[in-house]
Amino acid sequence: MSKPHFTRLSAQLTRLRENGHLLDASIPTQTTSVALHRLVIALFSQEIRHKLIQTGKCDLSLVDYSHASVDNIIQFLYGGEGTIGPLCTKIIQSLHLDLSVDKTITNRRVSKGSQNTEDDDNIELKYMRILTFEMEVPRLLEAQRPLSDVKIQIATHTHRCHKVILSAMSEYFEVMFSSGMKEARDEIITLHGIKNNVFKDILNFLYTGHISINSGNAQAILSTAVYLQITSLQSLCEHFLLPTIDNTNCIDLFKYAETYNCVLLQAGCWDYILDHFIEIKTLKLVKCLQLNDIHKLIKDENLHVNSENDVLKFVLHWIENNKDTGSLENLLTHVRLSQLETEQLKHLICHKFVESNPQQYALVKELLDARSTGMCPSQHTRKEKCLLVMKRCWITRGIEMACYSLSRKSWYRLNTFPSIAGGSGYASCCSKTNVYVTGGNQTLRSFYKYSTALNAWTELSEMNENRCSHAMGCVNDVVYVLGGSDKSYNRETGGWNALCSIEKFDPKVNQWITLNVTLNIPVFDSAYASVKSKIFLFGGSLGSKVGVYLKDIQCFDIALETCTTLYHHLPMTLSLGAACTNNNDVYIVCPNGNIIHFNEETSAPKVFYESTKSQLLGFTAVFNENKILVMGGYSSIGETDVVRKIDILRKNSASVDETRLPFERNSNELFAAVMHVDRRFLMTEIEENKKTPRGKGQNRI
């Protein structure tokens, strides 16, 4: 199993080779020579490495072999796919590569039941290549710095490095070394404005993938990573800083992220400002936000305020402190004036800013005149951030929907779906404004949509195949369903028939399309999650054998329409889990309460949190502000309506005292998502569920 950093490094080295950058070695073949980086081949051969260190040369010749055969081996060394047959084995021996197949290891590592010795050798050789690469690259940083070909000067400190490694991980160095610039020919390159301890840490990351990021160095490492264009390290730093955003630093971090074009961190800070606007010190907002920020802020329908008067007061305060900023005339057009009280409008029209701006004065006066005639135009209220929870169950039909206002701390009833929809084993996912529901053991081809904008359900075109216990994802409002079971019984295996097919619903043509690509492993009851343009399936049940659960992680790449099984495996077998996401991080909640963390870019799956809770089924999980909320679930002794939160920073859990799920306990299966809901739909409060928080609110959502 290759570590994410070395997988990325291999891919970038391959890209350099394909683009012809920094190639400094060649291997003659029967026809033309195969070009490569001598450092890469030296990683896999002690003999070649020794010759390069002693003489600076390595004479490589494979004139008895075809160009295609030699190129196949070189691609394999760079981390590419390749079939290693008898001829390739001879080429490996001719190059004196330190790769050999240990049959005893092979027998332990390959899948049970495999009868193909050549396939076993390929698996083992790939394992040896990964192991060698991950051992030898970090050794390039040892005291002697073997095969280094450039020196980086930081203040009074000199670091001997390897151009090809720096270029593979840093676009800054790639451009420098491949452009013919003066620096590309210099033995020593001086970098200014970087602290030596920071560069030393970054250098360690480039070669090993390891770096210690903490609150004291995160911003220094991030700014240097941005300067050197090390995107993987920039992503690591941004992910580190995201959970640290709070009322005191959100503005500073937003401006910092804006300065360094850190899109992820900037978006995280902006979302935090929207959600906590009334809690942040107004003076900080007034002094630090620019005119374009103010326009964007007050226009946003997700801005959390108690009333529109909060927005008006803020705008007037900002104008008072930023008189020389530029054109301010259209600021008030973004305030939803129709939602202000008449007395507030009368006070506003007398404000010196409004009086001195004819356009603004006319806007307010027109509204006041309309009020006097009873013809006042209306504007949509701003939305509230809510926890939407949907339930279907085995016993009753229909879909119930409720939402929990995270600011009001109350449940509200939303529109339900008629009784034709029912049963368990359905799949759900959401976009920014819609919740989608497919399949289930009582409505195997069904497809429903709930719109938060309309508080309404719609029945859409049926899927092409019967599905229950399947996976689902949504990217750019295109919905995908993957695998599951068609609920047919397989007499030969004594289990349900598992599916490997994948369908997508394209709203532009309003129909389901069965894709040519399929899952590598037919599976149902897997946990699933969407990250960017990928849908991951974690574990699940094999239809071919009853009670056989998987550790495998399958990945469907929507952009490429390909499906792969990752090198990574879950730390334990898993079925009937629930996954939630936070940016690139996936948290998989197991039925026993344990939580597995997975990030394809940075870390293999590992148990992140261990629980002592009993085994549950039918629960759901959602991520909100550094906390995983686990809701509901049932077992042989009954069902719980408790909402439990796990703090990812403190790695502890607590039941939420202030609320219970607002549904009857009847073997519900749940889905939850954090979404923004128009306040006009938050009218029917579920009174019987409202509880008085105990303590001082320490166990609130």
C-alpha positions as CSV (number, residue, x, y, z in Angstrom):
1,M,0.0,0.0,0.0
2,S,1.7,3.1,-1.2
3,K,1.6,6.2,1.0
4,P,-0.2,9.2,-0.5
5,H,2.9,11.4,-0.6
6,F,5.0,8.8,-2.5
7,T,2.1,8.1,-4.9
8,R,2.0,11.8,-5.6
9,L,5.8,12.0,-6.0
10,S,5.8,9.1,-8.4
11,A,3.1,10.7,-10.5
12,Q,4.9,14.0,-10.6
13,L,8.2,12.3,-11.6
14,T,6.3,10.6,-14.4
15,R,4.9,13.9,-15.5
16,L,8.4,15.4,-15.6
17,R,9.6,12.5,-17.7
18,E,6.7,12.7,-20.1
19,N,7.3,16.5,-20.5
20,G,11.0,15.9,-21.1
21,H,12.1,18.0,-18.1
22,L,15.5,17.5,-16.5
23,L,16.2,14.2,-18.3
24,D,19.8,13.4,-17.8
25,A,20.2,9.7,-18.7
26,S,19.3,7.4,-21.6
27,I,19.3,3.7,-22.3
28,P,20.1,2.6,-25.9
29,T,17.8,-0.1,-27.2
30,Q,17.4,-1.9,-30.5
31,T,16.0,1.2,-32.1
32,T,15.9,4.5,-30.2
33,S,17.1,5.3,-26.6
34,V,14.8,5.5,-23.6
35,A,15.2,8.8,-21.7
36,L,14.9,9.0,-18.0
37,H,16.2,10.7,-14.8
38,R,19.3,9.0,-13.5
39,L,18.3,9.6,-9.9
40,V,15.2,7.5,-10.4
41,I,16.9,4.5,-11.7
42,A,19.6,4.9,-9.1
43,L,17.0,4.5,-6.4
44,F,16.4,0.9,-7.5
45,S,20.0,-0.2,-8.0
46,Q,22.8,-0.1,-5.5
47,E,25.3,-0.8,-8.3
48,I,24.2,2.2,-10.5
49,R,24.0,4.4,-7.4
50,H,27.6,3.5,-6.5
51,K,28.9,4.2,-10.0
52,L,27.2,7.6,-10.1
53,I,28.6,8.6,-6.8
54,Q,32.1,7.5,-7.7
55,T,32.3,8.6,-11.3
56,G,29.2,10.6,-12.1
57,K,28.5,8.3,-14.9
58,C,26.4,5.1,-15.4
59,D,26.7,3.3,-18.7
60,L,23.4,1.7,-19.4
61,S,22.8,-0.3,-22.6
62,L,20.0,-2.7,-23.6
63,V,20.6,-2.9,-27.3
64,D,19.3,-6.5,-27.4
65,Y,15.8,-5.4,-26.3
66,S,13.1,-3.4,-28.0
67,H,12.3,0.2,-27.1
68,A,8.8,-0.8,-25.9
69,S,10.1,-3.5,-23.5
70,V,12.7,-1.2,-21.9
71,D,10.2,1.7,-21.7
72,N,7.7,-0.5,-20.0
73,I,10.2,-1.3,-17.2
74,I,11.2,2.4,-16.8
75,Q,7.5,3.4,-16.6
76,F,7.1,0.7,-13.9
77,L,10.0,2.2,-11.9
78,Y,8.4,5.6,-12.1
79,G,5.2,4.1,-10.6
80,G,3.2,3.4,-13.7
81,E,1.4,0.2,-14.5
82,G,3.2,-2.5,-16.4
83,T,2.9,-6.3,-16.9
84,I,6.1,-8.0,-15.8
85,G,6.7,-11.1,-17.8
86,P,9.8,-13.3,-18.3
87,L,11.4,-10.8,-20.8
88,C,11.0,-7.9,-18.3
89,T,12.6,-10.0,-15.6
90,K,15.7,-10.4,-17.8
91,I,15.8,-6.6,-18.4
92,I,15.6,-6.0,-14.6
93,Q,18.6,-8.4,-14.1
94,S,20.5,-6.7,-16.9
95,L,20.0,-3.3,-15.3
96,H,21.1,-4.7,-11.9
97,L,18.0,-3.5,-10.3
98,D,17.5,-4.5,-6.6
99,L,14.1,-6.0,-7.3
100,S,13.4,-9.7,-6.8
101,V,10.3,-11.8,-6.0
102,D,10.3,-13.6,-2.7
103,K,7.8,-16.5,-3.2
104,T,7.2,-16.9,0.6
105,I,6.1,-13.3,0.8
106,T,4.0,-13.6,-2.4
107,N,2.1,-16.5,-0.9
108,R,1.2,-14.4,2.1
109,R,0.2,-11.2,0.3
110,V,-1.7,-12.3,-2.8
111,S,-5.4,-13.0,-2.7
112,K,-6.6,-16.4,-1.6
113,G,-7.6,-18.7,-4.5
114,S,-5.3,-17.0,-7.0
115,Q,-3.9,-19.7,-9.3
116,N,-1.8,-17.5,-11.7
117,T,1.8,-17.5,-10.6
118,E,2.7,-14.7,-13.1
119,D,0.0,-12.5,-11.6
120,D,1.4,-13.3,-8.1
121,D,4.8,-12.2,-9.3
122,N,3.5,-8.9,-10.7
123,I,1.7,-8.2,-7.4
124,E,4.9,-8.9,-5.4
125,L,7.1,-6.9,-7.8
126,K,4.8,-3.9,-7.5
127,Y,5.0,-4.2,-3.7
128,M,8.8,-4.4,-3.9
129,R,8.9,-1.3,-6.1
130,I,6.8,0.7,-3.7
131,L,8.8,-0.5,-0.7
132,T,12.1,0.4,-2.3
133,F,10.9,3.8,-3.5
134,E,9.6,4.7,-0.1
135,M,12.8,3.6,1.6
136,E,15.3,5.1,-0.8
137,V,13.9,8.6,-1.4
138,P,14.1,9.7,2.2
139,R,17.7,8.4,2.3
140,L,18.6,11.1,-0.2
141,L,18.3,13.5,2.8
142,E,21.0,11.7,4.8
143,A,24.1,13.6,5.8
144,Q,26.1,12.7,2.7
145,R,23.2,13.9,0.4
146,P,24.1,11.3,-2.3
147,L,23.7,12.4,-5.9
148,S,22.7,16.0,-5.0
149,D,23.1,18.4,-7.9
150,V,22.0,21.8,-6.6
151,K,22.6,23.9,-3.4
152,I,19.9,26.1,-1.9
153,Q,21.1,29.0,0.2
154,I,18.9,30.2,3.0
155,A,20.5,33.1,4.9
156,T,23.8,31.5,6.0
157,H,22.7,27.9,5.6
158,T,23.3,25.8,2.6
159,H,21.1,22.8,1.7
160,R,22.3,20.2,-0.9
161,C,19.3,19.0,-2.9
162,H,18.2,17.1,-6.0
163,K,16.7,19.1,-8.8
164,V,14.3,16.4,-10.0
165,I,12.8,15.9,-6.5
166,L,12.4,19.7,-6.0
167,S,10.9,20.1,-9.5
168,A,8.5,17.2,-9.0
169,M,6.9,18.6,-5.9
170,S,7.3,22.4,-6.6
171,E,6.2,24.2,-9.7
172,Y,8.4,27.1,-8.6
173,F,11.5,24.9,-8.9
174,E,10.3,23.1,-12.0
175,V,10.0,26.4,-13.9
176,M,13.3,27.6,-12.5
177,F,15.3,24.4,-13.5
178,S,13.5,23.8,-16.9
179,S,13.3,27.3,-18.3
180,G,17.0,28.0,-19.1
181,M,17.1,30.8,-16.5
182,K,20.4,31.8,-15.0
183,E,19.4,30.0,-11.8
184,A,19.1,26.7,-13.6
185,R,22.8,26.8,-14.4
186,D,24.0,28.1,-11.0
187,E,25.4,25.7,-8.5
188,I,24.0,27.7,-5.6
189,I,20.5,29.3,-5.6
190,T,19.7,31.9,-2.9
191,L,16.1,32.2,-1.6
192,H,15.2,35.3,0.3
193,G,12.5,35.9,2.8
194,I,12.4,32.3,4.0
195,K,13.4,31.2,7.5
196,N,15.9,28.3,7.6
197,N,13.9,26.2,10.1
198,V,10.8,26.5,7.9
199,F,12.7,25.5,4.7
200,K,14.3,22.6,6.5
201,D,10.9,21.3,7.6
202,I,9.6,21.8,4.0
203,L,12.6,20.0,2.6
204,N,11.9,17.1,4.9
205,F,8.3,17.0,3.6
206,L,9.4,16.9,0.0
207,Y,11.5,13.9,0.5
208,T,9.6,12.0,3.2
209,G,6.0,13.3,3.3
210,H,6.4,14.1,7.0
211,I,6.1,17.5,8.5
212,S,5.0,18.8,12.0
213,I,2.5,21.5,11.5
214,N,1.3,23.4,14.6
215,S,-0.3,26.7,15.6
216,G,3.1,28.3,15.8
217,N,4.4,27.5,12.3
218,A,1.3,26.8,10.2
219,Q,1.1,30.2,8.6
220,A,4.8,30.5,8.0
221,I,4.9,27.0,6.3
222,L,1.7,27.9,4.3
223,S,3.1,31.2,3.0
224,T,6.3,29.5,2.0
225,A,4.5,26.6,0.4
226,V,2.4,29.1,-1.6
227,Y,5.6,30.9,-2.7
228,L,7.3,27.7,-3.7
229,Q,4.1,26.4,-5.3
230,I,4.0,23.1,-3.3
231,T,0.3,22.4,-3.7
232,S,0.2,19.3,-1.5
233,L,1.8,21.1,1.4
234,Q,-0.4,24.1,0.9
235,S,-3.4,21.8,1.2
236,L,-2.1,20.2,4.4
237,C,-1.6,23.6,6.0
238,E,-5.0,24.9,5.0
239,H,-6.7,21.7,6.4
240,F,-4.8,22.3,9.6
241,L,-6.0,25.8,9.9
242,L,-9.6,25.2,9.1
243,P,-10.6,23.7,12.5
244,T,-8.9,26.6,14.3
245,I,-11.2,29.3,12.8
246,D,-13.1,31.1,15.6
247,N,-14.6,34.5,16.4
248,T,-11.3,36.1,17.2
249,N,-9.2,35.0,14.2
250,C,-11.7,34.5,11.3
251,I,-11.2,37.9,9.8
252,D,-7.4,37.9,10.0
253,L,-7.3,34.4,8.6
254,F,-9.7,35.4,5.8
255,K,-7.5,38.4,4.8
256,Y,-4.4,36.2,5.1
257,A,-5.9,33.5,2.9
258,E,-7.0,36.2,0.4
259,T,-3.4,37.6,0.3
260,Y,-1.9,34.2,-0.5
261,N,-4.8,32.9,-2.7
262,C,-5.6,30.0,-0.4
263,V,-9.0,29.2,-1.8
264,L,-10.0,26.4,0.7
265,L,-9.0,28.4,3.8
266,Q,-10.6,31.6,2.4
267,A,-13.9,29.7,1.7
268,G,-13.8,28.2,5.2
269,C,-13.3,31.6,6.8
270,W,-16.1,33.1,4.7
271,D,-18.5,30.4,5.7
272,Y,-17.6,30.9,9.3
273,I,-18.2,34.7,9.0
274,L,-21.6,34.1,7.5
275,D,-22.6,31.7,10.2
276,H,-21.2,33.7,13.2
277,F,-21.7,37.2,11.9
278,I,-23.6,38.5,15.0
279,E,-21.0,37.0,17.3
280,I,-17.9,38.6,15.7
281,K,-16.8,42.0,16.9
282,T,-18.4,44.6,14.6
283,L,-15.3,46.8,14.8
284,K,-13.1,44.1,13.4
285,L,-15.4,43.6,10.5
286,V,-15.7,47.3,9.9
287,K,-11.9,47.9,9.9
288,C,-10.8,44.9,8.0
289,L,-13.4,44.2,5.2
290,Q,-13.1,46.1,1.9
291,L,-16.0,47.4,-0.1
292,N,-16.2,44.3,-2.3
293,D,-16.2,42.1,0.8
294,I,-19.1,44.2,2.2
295,H,-21.1,43.8,-1.0
296,K,-20.6,40.1,-1.0
297,L,-21.4,39.8,2.7
298,I,-24.7,41.7,2.8
299,K,-25.9,40.1,-0.5
300,D,-25.4,36.6,0.8
301,E,-28.7,35.0,1.6
302,N,-27.0,32.6,4.1
303,L,-25.8,35.6,6.3
304,H,-27.0,34.7,9.8
305,V,-28.7,37.6,11.6
306,N,-31.5,38.0,14.1
307,S,-33.3,40.5,11.8
308,E,-32.5,42.6,8.8
309,N,-32.0,45.6,11.1
310,D,-28.7,43.9,12.2
311,V,-27.6,44.1,8.5
312,L,-28.7,47.8,8.3
313,K,-26.9,48.8,11.4
314,F,-23.7,47.1,10.3
315,V,-23.8,48.8,6.8
316,L,-24.3,52.2,8.3
317,H,-21.5,51.6,10.8
318,W,-19.2,50.5,8.0
319,I,-20.1,53.5,5.8
320,E,-19.4,55.9,8.8
321,N,-15.9,54.4,9.2
322,N,-15.1,54.1,5.4
323,K,-16.2,57.4,3.9
324,D,-13.3,57.6,1.5
325,T,-13.5,54.0,0.2
326,G,-15.2,54.8,-3.0
327,S,-18.7,54.4,-4.5
328,L,-21.1,53.5,-1.7
329,E,-24.4,54.4,-3.4
330,N,-25.6,50.9,-4.1
331,L,-24.8,49.4,-0.7
332,L,-28.3,49.8,0.6
333,T,-29.8,48.0,-2.4
334,H,-28.4,44.7,-0.9
335,V,-30.2,45.4,2.4
336,R,-33.6,43.7,2.4
337,L,-35.4,47.0,3.3
338,S,-38.9,45.5,3.0
339,Q,-38.2,43.4,6.1
340,L,-37.6,46.5,8.2
341,E,-40.2,48.0,10.5
342,T,-41.8,51.3,9.3
343,E,-40.2,53.2,12.2
344,Q,-36.8,51.8,11.2
345,L,-37.4,53.1,7.6
346,K,-38.4,56.5,8.9
347,H,-35.2,56.7,11.0
348,L,-33.2,55.5,8.0
349,I,-34.5,58.2,5.6
350,C,-33.2,60.8,8.0
351,H,-29.7,59.4,8.1
352,K,-27.2,61.8,6.7
353,F,-25.8,59.2,4.3
354,V,-29.3,58.6,2.8
355,E,-30.1,62.3,2.7
356,S,-27.0,63.1,0.8
357,N,-27.5,60.3,-1.8
358,P,-30.6,61.0,-4.0
359,Q,-30.7,57.4,-5.3
360,Q,-30.7,55.9,-1.8
361,Y,-33.2,58.5,-0.6
362,A,-35.6,57.7,-3.4
363,L,-35.2,54.0,-2.7
364,V,-36.3,54.4,1.0
365,K,-39.0,56.9,0.2
366,E,-40.5,54.7,-2.4
367,L,-40.7,51.9,0.1
368,L,-42.3,54.2,2.8
369,D,-44.9,55.4,0.3
370,A,-45.7,51.9,-0.6
371,R,-46.2,51.0,3.0
372,S,-48.7,53.8,3.4
373,T,-50.8,52.4,0.6
374,G,-50.5,48.8,1.7
375,M,-48.7,47.8,-1.5
376,C,-45.2,47.2,0.0
377,P,-43.1,44.8,-2.1
378,S,-41.8,41.7,-0.4
379,Q,-38.3,40.2,-0.4
380,H,-37.2,36.7,0.6
381,T,-35.9,36.4,4.1
382,R,-32.4,35.2,4.6
383,K,-31.8,31.6,5.1
384,E,-30.9,29.8,8.3
385,K,-28.3,27.1,8.8
386,C,-30.2,24.0,9.8
387,L,-29.7,20.3,10.4
388,L,-32.1,18.5,8.0
389,V,-33.0,15.0,9.1
390,M,-35.1,12.7,6.9
391,K,-36.5,9.3,7.9
392,R,-38.0,6.3,6.3
393,C,-38.8,3.1,8.2
394,W,-39.8,-0.5,7.8
395,I,-43.2,-0.1,9.4
396,T,-44.8,3.1,8.1
397,R,-44.8,4.5,4.6
398,G,-43.9,7.9,3.5
399,I,-40.9,10.1,4.1
400,E,-40.8,12.6,7.0
401,M,-38.5,15.6,7.0
402,A,-37.6,17.8,9.9
403,C,-35.0,20.5,10.5
404,Y,-33.2,21.7,13.5
405,S,-32.3,25.4,13.6
406,L,-28.7,25.6,14.8
407,S,-29.3,29.2,16.1
408,R,-32.8,28.9,17.6
409,K,-32.1,25.4,19.0
410,S,-35.5,24.1,17.9
411,W,-37.0,21.5,15.6
412,Y,-39.3,22.5,12.8
413,R,-41.5,20.2,10.7
414,L,-41.0,20.4,6.9
415,N,-43.2,18.9,4.2
416,T,-43.5,15.1,4.1
417,F,-43.7,12.9,1.1
418,P,-46.9,10.8,0.4
419,S,-47.3,7.2,1.6
420,I,-46.2,5.6,-1.7
421,A,-42.6,5.9,-0.5
422,G,-41.5,3.5,2.3
423,G,-39.1,0.8,3.4
424,S,-35.5,0.6,4.4
425,G,-32.4,0.1,2.3
426,Y,-32.8,3.4,0.4
427,A,-29.8,5.7,-0.5
428,S,-29.6,9.5,-0.1
429,C,-27.3,12.4,-1.0
430,C,-27.6,16.1,-1.3
431,S,-26.5,19.1,-3.3
432,K,-26.5,22.7,-1.9
433,T,-30.3,23.0,-2.3
434,N,-31.7,19.5,-2.9
435,V,-31.9,16.2,-1.1
436,Y,-32.2,13.1,-3.4
437,V,-33.6,9.7,-2.4
438,T,-33.4,6.5,-4.5
439,G,-34.5,2.9,-4.2
440,G,-35.2,0.9,-1.1
441,N,-36.7,-2.5,-0.5
442,Q,-40.3,-1.3,-1.0
443,T,-39.7,1.1,-3.9
444,L,-36.8,-0.4,-5.7
445,R,-36.6,2.0,-8.7
446,S,-37.9,5.1,-7.1
447,F,-36.3,8.6,-7.3
448,Y,-37.4,11.5,-5.2
449,K,-36.1,15.0,-4.7
450,Y,-36.7,17.4,-1.8
451,S,-36.1,21.1,-2.6
452,T,-35.0,23.4,0.4
453,A,-35.9,26.4,-1.8
454,L,-39.5,25.3,-2.2
455,N,-40.0,23.0,0.8
456,A,-41.5,20.5,-1.6
457,W,-41.0,17.0,-2.8
458,T,-41.0,15.8,-6.5
459,E,-41.1,12.3,-7.9
460,L,-38.7,12.0,-10.7
461,S,-37.9,9.3,-13.4
462,E,-37.3,5.8,-12.2
463,M,-33.9,4.2,-12.2
464,N,-33.1,1.6,-14.9
465,E,-32.5,-1.2,-12.3
466,N,-34.0,-2.3,-9.0
467,R,-31.7,-1.2,-6.2
468,C,-31.6,-1.2,-2.4
469,S,-28.7,-0.9,0.1
470,H,-26.8,0.9,-2.7
471,A,-24.4,3.9,-2.7
472,M,-25.2,7.3,-4.1
473,G,-23.5,10.7,-4.8
474,C,-24.2,14.0,-6.4
475,V,-21.8,16.3,-8.2
476,N,-22.9,19.4,-10.1
477,D,-26.5,18.3,-9.7
478,V,-25.9,15.0,-11.6
479,V,-26.9,12.1,-9.4
480,Y,-25.1,8.7,-9.4
481,V,-26.2,5.4,-7.9
482,L,-23.7,2.6,-7.5
483,G,-24.0,-1.1,-6.8
484,G,-26.5,-2.3,-4.2
485,S,-28.8,-5.3,-4.5
486,D,-31.7,-5.9,-6.7
487,K,-33.2,-7.9,-3.9
488,S,-33.2,-11.2,-5.8
489,Y,-32.2,-14.3,-4.0
490,N,-29.3,-16.4,-5.2
491,R,-30.0,-20.0,-4.4
492,E,-26.5,-21.1,-5.2
493,T,-24.8,-18.8,-2.7
494,G,-27.7,-18.4,-0.2
495,G,-27.5,-14.6,-0.3
496,W,-28.9,-11.5,-2.1
497,N,-27.7,-10.7,-5.6
498,A,-25.1,-7.9,-5.5
499,L,-24.9,-5.3,-8.3
500,C,-21.8,-3.7,-9.8
501,S,-23.6,-1.4,-12.3
502,I,-23.5,2.4,-12.1
503,E,-26.2,4.8,-13.3
504,K,-26.4,8.5,-13.5
505,F,-29.4,10.9,-13.7
506,D,-28.7,13.9,-15.9
507,P,-31.3,16.6,-15.2
508,K,-30.7,18.1,-18.6
509,V,-32.2,15.1,-20.4
510,N,-34.4,14.1,-17.4
511,Q,-33.4,10.4,-17.5
512,W,-31.2,7.7,-16.1
513,I,-28.2,6.5,-18.1
514,T,-26.4,3.2,-17.3
515,L,-22.7,3.8,-17.6
516,N,-20.3,1.4,-19.3
517,V,-18.0,1.4,-16.3
518,T,-18.8,-0.9,-13.3
519,L,-17.7,-1.4,-9.7
520,N,-14.7,-3.7,-9.4
521,I,-16.5,-5.5,-6.6
522,P,-20.3,-6.0,-6.6
523,V,-21.3,-4.9,-3.2
524,F,-24.2,-3.6,-1.0
525,D,-24.5,-2.1,2.4
526,S,-21.3,-0.1,2.0
527,A,-20.7,3.3,3.6
528,Y,-20.3,6.0,0.9
529,A,-19.2,9.6,0.5
530,S,-18.6,12.1,-2.2
531,V,-15.3,14.1,-2.2
532,K,-14.9,16.6,-5.1
533,S,-15.4,14.6,-8.2
534,K,-15.1,11.2,-6.6
535,I,-17.5,8.8,-4.9
536,F,-16.0,6.4,-2.4
537,L,-17.5,3.1,-1.3
538,F,-16.2,1.7,2.0
539,G,-16.5,-2.0,2.7
540,G,-19.9,-3.5,2.3
541,S,-21.4,-7.0,1.9
542,L,-20.6,-9.5,-0.8
543,G,-23.7,-10.9,-2.4
544,S,-22.0,-14.2,-3.2
545,K,-21.5,-15.2,0.4
546,V,-23.7,-14.5,3.4
547,G,-22.0,-12.7,6.1
548,V,-18.8,-11.8,4.2
549,Y,-17.9,-8.2,4.7
550,L,-15.1,-6.2,3.0
551,K,-12.2,-4.0,3.9
552,D,-11.9,-2.7,0.4
553,I,-12.3,1.0,-0.6
554,Q,-13.7,1.5,-4.1
555,C,-13.4,4.8,-5.9
556,F,-15.6,6.0,-8.8
557,D,-14.0,9.0,-10.5
558,I,-16.9,11.0,-12.0
559,A,-14.7,13.1,-14.2
560,L,-12.9,10.1,-15.8
561,E,-15.9,7.7,-15.4
562,T,-13.5,5.0,-14.1
563,C,-13.7,2.8,-11.0
564,T,-10.7,1.6,-9.1
565,T,-10.0,-0.3,-5.9
566,L,-7.6,1.6,-3.8
567,Y,-4.4,0.2,-2.4
568,H,-5.7,1.4,1.0
569,H,-7.8,-1.0,3.1
570,L,-10.0,-0.2,6.0
571,P,-8.5,-1.3,9.4
572,M,-11.5,-3.7,9.8
573,T,-14.3,-5.2,7.8
574,L,-17.3,-2.9,7.5
575,S,-21.0,-3.1,6.6
576,L,-23.9,-0.8,7.4
577,G,-21.7,2.1,8.4
578,A,-22.4,5.8,7.7
579,A,-19.9,8.3,6.3
580,C,-19.7,12.1,6.5
581,T,-17.3,14.5,4.9
582,N,-15.4,17.8,5.7
583,N,-13.6,19.0,2.6
584,N,-11.2,16.2,1.7
585,D,-11.7,14.4,5.0
586,V,-14.0,11.4,5.3
587,Y,-15.2,10.1,8.7
588,I,-16.8,6.6,8.6
589,V,-18.9,5.8,11.6
590,C,-19.0,2.0,12.2
591,P,-22.0,0.2,13.8
592,N,-20.0,-0.3,17.0
593,G,-19.4,3.4,17.3
594,N,-15.8,3.5,16.2
595,I,-14.9,6.2,13.7
596,I,-12.4,5.7,10.9
597,H,-10.7,8.8,9.3
598,F,-9.6,8.7,5.6
599,N,-8.1,11.4,3.4
600,E,-7.0,10.1,0.0
601,E,-4.5,12.9,-0.5
602,T,-2.8,12.8,2.9
603,S,-3.6,9.7,5.0
604,A,-4.6,6.1,4.8
605,P,-7.7,5.0,6.7
606,K,-7.2,4.5,10.5
607,V,-9.3,4.3,13.6
608,F,-9.7,7.9,14.6
609,Y,-12.0,7.4,17.6
610,E,-12.9,4.3,19.7
611,S,-16.3,4.0,21.2
612,T,-17.8,1.9,24.0
613,K,-21.3,2.2,22.6
614,S,-23.4,-0.8,21.7
615,Q,-23.9,-2.0,18.1
616,L,-26.5,0.1,16.2
617,L,-28.0,0.0,12.7
618,G,-30.0,2.6,10.8
619,F,-28.1,5.6,12.2
620,T,-26.8,8.6,10.2
621,A,-23.8,10.9,10.6
622,V,-23.1,14.5,9.5
623,F,-20.2,16.9,10.0
624,N,-20.7,20.4,11.5
625,E,-18.1,22.8,12.8
626,N,-15.5,20.3,13.9
627,K,-18.0,17.9,15.3
628,I,-19.5,14.6,14.0
629,L,-23.1,14.3,14.9
630,V,-24.3,10.7,15.1
631,M,-28.1,10.4,15.2
632,G,-30.5,7.6,16.0
633,G,-30.0,4.0,15.4
634,Y,-31.6,0.8,16.6
635,S,-30.5,-2.6,17.9
636,S,-32.2,-5.8,19.2
637,I,-33.1,-4.0,22.5
638,G,-34.8,-1.0,20.8
639,E,-34.2,2.4,19.1
640,T,-32.5,5.6,20.3
641,D,-33.5,9.1,19.5
642,V,-30.3,10.5,20.9
643,V,-28.1,12.9,19.0
644,R,-24.5,12.3,19.9
645,K,-21.6,14.6,19.0
646,I,-17.9,13.6,18.7
647,D,-15.5,16.5,18.8
648,I,-12.7,15.8,16.3
649,L,-10.3,18.2,18.0
650,R,-10.7,16.8,21.5
651,K,-11.6,13.3,20.4
652,N,-14.4,13.0,23.0
653,S,-18.1,12.5,22.8
654,A,-21.2,13.5,24.5
655,S,-25.0,13.2,24.1
656,V,-26.7,16.4,23.1
657,D,-28.8,17.3,26.1
658,E,-31.1,19.9,24.5
659,T,-32.9,17.7,22.0
660,R,-34.0,14.4,20.8
661,L,-34.9,13.3,17.2
662,P,-38.5,14.3,16.5
663,F,-39.7,11.0,15.1
664,E,-41.6,8.1,16.4
665,R,-39.3,5.2,17.3
666,N,-40.3,2.5,14.7
667,S,-37.0,1.2,13.2
668,N,-36.3,4.4,11.3
669,E,-33.5,4.7,8.8
670,L,-32.2,8.2,8.7
671,F,-30.3,10.6,6.5
672,A,-29.0,14.0,7.6
673,A,-27.3,17.0,6.1
674,V,-26.4,20.6,7.1
675,M,-28.2,22.9,4.7
676,H,-29.6,26.4,4.6
677,V,-33.4,26.7,4.8
678,D,-35.6,29.8,4.0
679,R,-36.9,31.2,7.3
680,R,-40.5,31.3,5.9
681,F,-40.5,27.5,6.2
682,L,-39.4,27.5,9.8
683,M,-43.0,28.1,11.1
684,T,-44.2,24.8,12.5
685,E,-42.2,24.2,15.6
686,I,-42.3,20.7,17.0
687,E,-43.2,21.7,20.6
688,E,-43.5,18.3,22.2
689,N,-39.8,17.6,21.3
690,K,-38.5,20.9,22.7
691,K,-36.3,20.4,25.8
692,T,-34.7,22.7,28.2
693,P,-30.9,22.4,28.0
694,R,-29.2,21.1,31.1
695,G,-26.2,22.7,32.6
696,K,-24.8,25.8,30.8
697,G,-25.2,24.6,27.2
698,Q,-22.0,22.7,27.1
699,N,-23.7,19.8,25.3
700,R,-25.5,21.7,22.6
701,I,-25.2,21.0,18.9
